Amino acid sequence: MTAMQQTAPEFAPDLKIRDLEVQGAQGPLAARLYMAGAASAKRETLIVFFHGGGFVSGDLDEADPFLRHLVSCNNKHVVLAANYTLATASPFPAAVEDAHAVLLWAKKNKAKLNWSGKRMLTAGIEAGANLAAVTTLMSRDRGGPPLAGQILIMPMLDPGLSTSSMREMPNCAVKAQMAETCAAAYRGYLPNAADRTHPYASPLQSSRLKNLPPALILSAEDDPLRDEAEQYGAKLISCGIKTTVRRMPAAPLADQEARNECACKVFALQEMAWFINGLDGTETPPAK
């Protein structure tokens, strides 16, 4: 992996953040719009972002610093972060139905988002990355909205917790707690055991991964979610999906905010910039 700065850049002085309301599957959801640069300019790329929290916690504030850095790095795109129904209120499929509804709302309300309507990407961290991946399946299956790409940062994709990186966790007390946190999150999100193999709950288990948008998948060393992220990337590649998989250096992921901090400070911002530029036809760096 090409080296880059380990500290996130400063926020853009012309950063603009606006709270708004979007439409979920069952009602309104809180959302936040991020952009930098001239407020009057229509951006061609909209990134719809979903926060982490293991499906059972988290909100717009959780990823706020990361998204401020993201738009500060590139004022040519606008980011819409949206809440979704947490499993503590209603389990699967409430969250994924909300996520897909947000994409539909964004497509219909592009003028409110300073977006031209040209290119929409879905993105997220951890549980939010699961929703980002699933919305590409839903958009394909339901005829829209069209998506230009998916960005999955340390995603939760395997409710079975069956990968080697997850099974290795009990050997270390701190990491064992991380594994138990993932297990508890899935128990809350998927109380019906039969749902654990549903492709809209576990994209990794899906046998239908063709005709999806290009993907950027970021894993991290010492992360129990690492192997499922990389296995999903391999499955997408085998189905002919243009996919970039990168493993970021190890980060202290035991803290609640650690994944967002890792994404800010280690590689993710540059990888995302290369990926988005590639969608626009800009040459991307050589494989690492």
N, C-alpha and C positions, 0 to 999 in steps of 0.2 A: 504494500500500500504506500502510495506517495505521501511523504511527510507534509504536514501543514501545521499552522499555528495551533497550539493547544488551548488557547484562551479565545473566547468568543469576541468578535469585534464590538465596538461601541454601537449603541443604538443610533439610528439616523436622526439628525436634528429635525428633519421634517416628517418624522413618524406620525402617522395619524391612526387613532384607534377609536372605534365607535361601537357602542353596545346597541344591539337591535334584537328583534324577535323574528324567528323563522317558524315555519309550519312543520311540525312533526307528524307522525302517523295518527296520533290521537289528540293533538292540540298544539298550542304554541310552545316553543322552546327558546330559552335564552341563547344568544349568539353574540359573536364579537367579530368585527371587521378590522383588518390590519392592512395598511398600505403606507408607502413612503413616496415622496415626490409630489408632482403637481396633482392636486385633488381633482382637477377638471379632466385629466387624461384618462381615457378608457384603457384598462389593462386587457391584454389578449389572453392572459392565463389566470384562471381562478383555481386556487387550491382549497378544497374543502377538507378541514382538519377535524379529527376526533381525538379527544383526550384519553389518557390512560386511567388507571384506577381499578383494574381487575374486574370491570363491569359492575362493581358494587360501591364504588366511591369515585371521587374526582369531579372536577368542574372546570369552568373556563379559566380560572386562575392558575390551575395546575401547570398548563403549558404556556402561560402568558409570556414569560421571559424568552422561551425558545422561539415563539412566533414573532416577538419583537425583533429578535436577531435575524430571523428568516427574511422578513420583509426589509430590514435594514440592509441586508446583503444584496438585495435585488429589488429595485423599485418598479420593475416591469411586470410584476405580478401582484395580485391581491389575494389575501388569505381570509377565508371565512371559517371561524371555529364555532362549532355548535355543540350544545349539550345534547344528551340523549337520555332516555328513561333508564335509570339504574335498576339493577336486578333486585335491590331492596324494595323497590316499589312495584316492579313487574318483571319477571324473568324473561328469558328468551321466548318468543322472538321480538319483544318490544323494542330493544335497542337497535336491532338491525332494521326493523321497519321504520323507526325514526330516522336512521342514517340515510336510508334510501329516499325517504320523504324530503329530507333536507336537500339532497341533490336535485330533486324535482322542483322544489321551491326555488332554489338558486337559478335553475335554468329559466324559470318563468319570471324571475325578478332581477335580471341582470342589470337593469338601469340603477337599481338601488345599491348595487355592489361595485359601481365603477368598472364594470366588466363588459367587454365587447360581445361576449357569448361565443368566442372562437374556440377556446380550449379549456376544458375542466379536468382537473386531477383530483383524486381522492387520496388522503394521507392520514396517518395517525401513529401514535406511539402505544405499544403494548396492547391493551384491550381495544384501544382506538384503532390500532393497526389491523386487528381482526375485523373490525367494522369496515375499515377502508377496503380490505381484501374482499369481504363479503359483498359490499355494494357493487363491486365490478361484476360479480356473478349475478346479482339481482338485476343490474342494469342490462346485462346481456340477455337474461332470461325474460325480462319484462319489456324489452324494446326501448330502453333508454332510462335516463339520458345518456347520450354518448360520452364516453370518458377517454381522455387522451393518455392517461397514465395513472399508476398507483405507486405510492411511496409508503413502504411498511418499515417502521423503525422498531426493532426489537419486538416483533409481533407475537401475540398469543394465538397459536393456530391449532393446538393439539390438546383437547380436553382430556384425552387419555393419559397425558403426562408420560408418554412412553419412550421418549428419545433418550439417548445416552447422556446428553448434557443435563437432562432433568433427573435421571436415575442416579447420577453421580452426586447429587446435592446432599443426600443424607450423610455423606462422609465428613461433612464439615458443619458444625453447629449453626453458624450464621447462614450458610447456604441451605441447610435443612429447613430453616425457618422460611427462607424465600420459597422453597418448594411447597411447603405447607400453605403459604399464603396463596400461591397459584391454585392449589387444590381446593382451598376454601372458597376462592373466587368462583371457580367453576361449579362448586356445589350450590352456590347462590344463584349463579346465572343459568345453570342447566339442572334444575332439580329433577326433571324427568330424564332418566338415564337414556331413554331411546333417542333423545335429542342430541346426544353427544357425538353421533355419527352423521348428523344432518349437515350437508355441505354449507348451509348458511350459519352453522355454529362452529364447524370444524373444516375450514377450507382445505386443510392438509389431507383430509379423508375424501375429498371430492374426486370423482372419476371423470369429471367433465370440466376441464380447464382450458379448452381451446377457445379461440375467439375472444380473448381477454386483452385489455390494453397492456402496453409495456410496463414493466415493473422495476422499481429500485427497492431492494431488500437489504436492510442494514441489521447485522447481528453484532454481538460483542463477545470478546473473550470472557470466560468465567461467568457467562450469563446462562442460567438454566434454560432460557428460551432460545439459545443459539442454534441448536441442531434443528429444531422445527422450522426456524426461519430459513435455514440453508437447504433443508429438504424440500421446502415449498418452492424455493427458487429453482431447484433442480427439476421438480415436477413441471413447473411452468416452462422451463427451457425444453424439456422433452416433448411438450405439447406445441412447440413452435412459437412460444411467446418470447418476444425480445425482453430479456431479463438481465439485470445487473445485480450481483450479490457481492456485498462487501462485509468483511468482518472488522469491526472497530477494536481498538485496544481495550484491555480490561479496564473496568471502572467499578468503583464501590457502589454496587447496585442495591444494597440492603435498605437504604433510606427511601422513603416514599417518593421524594422528588428526584431520585438519582438518575432515572432514565432520561428525564428532561434535561438534567444537568449534563449528562453524558452526551446527549445529542447536540447541545449547545457548544460544548468545549472540545469535542473530539471528532473531527472529520465530517460529521453528518451534513453540515451546512454546505461545504464544498461539493460533496457527493450529490446533494440535491440540486445544486446549481448546474453541475455537469449534466445530470439526468434531464433536467428541464430544458437546457439549451439543446440537448440532443433531440428532444421531441420537436424542437423548432427548426431542426436541420443544421444547427451549429455543430461543428466537429467536436466530438467528445475525446477525452484523453485516452491513450492506449490502455489496454487491460493491464492490471497490476499483477 
